[in-house]
Amino acid sequence: MKKSHTLILLGLLLVALIGTSIYLTKRPPKEDVPAEVNEGKIALSQHDREDAVKMILESKGNTLLFERGEDGWIVNGDSSITLDESSVKDLEYSFSNMYSEQIVEENPQDLDKYGLQKPLAIATVILKDGTEKVFYVGNQTPAKNTYYLMVKEDPKVYTVWMNHGNHFTASLEDFRDRSLPNVDTQQLSYFKLERQEQPTIEIALNEEESEAKAYGVGIWNMLQPYRQIHTINTEEFSKQLEKIPSFKVQDFIEDYPQDLKKYGLDQPSMILQMKDMEEGEVHLLFGNEYDNDNLYFKLADRPAVYGMKKSSLEILYTLEPFAVVDKFAYIVNIDFVDQIQIQTKDKDYSIQLKREIKKAQEEGKEDETITTYFINNKEVEEKPFKELYQSLIGIMVDAENKETLEESPEVSMAFTLNVDPKQVVVDYVPYNRDFYAVFRDGTSEFLASKGQVTKILTRLEELSK
């Protein structure tokens, strides 16, 4: 191709691109309405959406009266019924911008064949200037993409796009907001799950400041069901939270029930409370099952009874406290420990951490803490000592203790701290051949394998020699 031809072609392409850019910039925004082409059609109703002050739908023996208030639309005079904004806008659209696909018959003698002798629905809109428009909705056409429709005081039978027919024959449920309060589980501050014949799980954000939180340790505390407060395994708890669904209404059962007992909500089978740090809150009460996999439920602060799929709540039925609790028998930062006394059947061990403050020699620099480690008065190097300490606080529990035992320890570990509480005692009481019952401050809730403790005692003896 010659150079001159190439330049001309490039110039034309540039003009085309500029033209396209101008068009995309200047063209009017696309309206959020159903896909319907109105060019060349007959306008049946055209007005500004905001002009409508009342919309009335009569079908199947029921009447829906929408009235525009200061804060939006109210249905049947009941402001407690929350409406789905997009669904009501769709209805506004049908009243304000409706075209006929075609005139089917100018002066019909038989309305019954169109379903208009006894219409499926009568749709009325009243505008703020007092104008009233009434539409009669008949059957769907054989093509199923349009409805037969008549306008009051007009003898013609029209067809209109299916969206209009669907909007005019909709029930109250179709206009109701199905969303429910939800929380941001990434910012959870409180969780409480009460279930019949299962332990209550109560978890709250740990308000105490600690360096461990930066590593995901000790963010939450488990307040129930255990007698003592235990920290939560952050990673595992977060995984379980991800399985909790975003709550939505499946069925609207009864708005103002007189008897909660018939739904099993007088004594709920399950109660869920969740709060987040942005003041989001969920408080749901669950009752009886119905229609196989459905469950009655209600919000604690609203009278209405709803329904949702029970299968979507599986995690709430199967969640076990032991699955999310931290498994450490006792974990504490080494900087908070001054002394550990370990007593066994055969020998006692005294572990000491002696600290000395070395003043900074230069202004602006921090003092240095020098720690020396001793086992039975024998100084131990830092590396092996810290390895031993990691083993001590790394004892993991393996299961819940379901038995009541007398606290007669085979091994006892008493931690003397420089912070509150000043002392914590962890006792290991024989449970069976393989496990110890772990007692902490006189209470045993978990079991730990004997092998873990035996390895620590063996290493302790080696370092003490």
Summary of the structure (lengths in Angstrom):
residues: 465
radius of gyration: 36.3
end to end distance: 93.1
largest distance: 112.4
contacts: 1270
relative contact order: 0.07
helix: 25%
strand: 41%
